[in-house]
């Protein structure tokens, strides 16, 4: 039994209120108790580790920095693969850079940051543009569509080309397996306490197939000479570590799986929220389209160099990620007993951080509930005040990639279509690792107008309670 949680930390213990609405629970507890409070005296909430010595909520830039910058003391929770006693190959599938520590983490982070730099991402322009054109070929004006499902397909088309190139014959089988494995694993992890032998068996079967498919792709890459159409994973397969050795097959499999996850669901969910917000703001859509038209009249995908001339596009995305960040909650665990702001925390204590609340701090973001892209004109919050892609040593190394794809996709869609709600709808949310829609927003595709804009249905329900989308757009 570890040390108890310090008695000096105020308590906010109410499981029923927490599970009913964790974001409201955190907001009320913080306003009442301050930036640190106990949520559970013993046992885990998010980390799933039965030996967890309690759960603490921490808020504010100072605490965020203290937790997220110390990779040795505050570590990622136990992998669900280990918790489920999955075979070594399935544990390895999720053992990428975020699971590493020390020099191993630093070395792999440097390699991935180089591979995912803005310059190298711009090299993927042709792949991104081709993926968007391929996706849009299935869209028809007047058609009704399920927004999140469509954005998943869009992200899949782009990520597949970026990661695997366009020369591999079995790429469809590979991407399909990776996508199915991600969704099954999330489903199993989200219901870990009720996981059945059958669901575990299905996960092992699918994960084993994904592992084999990634190994076939990596071996295929290593037989070929480098080309300009190589995907990011093919380039990683040829990179040497600082000792002169290439990344191992196990390491490439893990990086490939995690890069695929990072290039799909977070991007799909982000685009879903952005388009849902824009569906309620016809005047803003029109002004955004005019900004894009000034860059090019071809309706194509902007290059990275063009983004500097698209400040409204950038502000719309940043403001959407502020209000509805896919990464709404983050969890770390104390690796050993440690002194934290004068308080002795026990080993295996779970700490919960909340970007969702950090992004709504009225001291930093006046009128925090309002969707106001104009606030980004002269605002530069620190990485521990605004962190939709995480912060510190385990921040998302693919954040440049994610922002590039989100900007390219939104620019592409906004110029060609008006995506509006097919009718008045209630949209709810859930946290299933990612903050995402609980139900599918149903949209309809309209042609863009030379003047004015289509209005579409009205957004109602729990999501509309989290954001204010009233006549504020008249400020543009």
Secondary structure, DSSP 8 states (H G I E B T S, - for coil): ------TTS-B---HHHHHH-HHHHHHHHHHHH-SEEEEESSS-SSS--TT---EEEE-SHHHHHHHHT-TTTEE----HHHHTT--HHHHHHT-SGGG--HHHHHHHHHHHHHHTSHHHHHTTHHHHHHHHHHHHTT--TT-EEEHHHHHHHHHHHHHHHHHH-S--TTHHHHHHHHHHHHHHHHHHHHTGGG--HHHHHHHHHHHHHHHHHHHHHHHHHTTS---TT--HHHHHHH-B-TTS-B--HHHHHHHHHHHHHHTTHHHHHHHHHHHHHHTT-HHHHHHHHHHHHHH-SS-----GGGGGG-HHHHHHHHHHHHHS-S---EEEEESS-EEETTEEE-TT-EEEE-HHHHTT-TTTSSSTTB--GGGGGS----TTTS-TT--GGGS-TTHHHHHHHHHHHHHHHHHH-EEEESS-EE--EEESSSEEESS--EEEEE---SSS------EESHHHHH-B-SGGGGG-
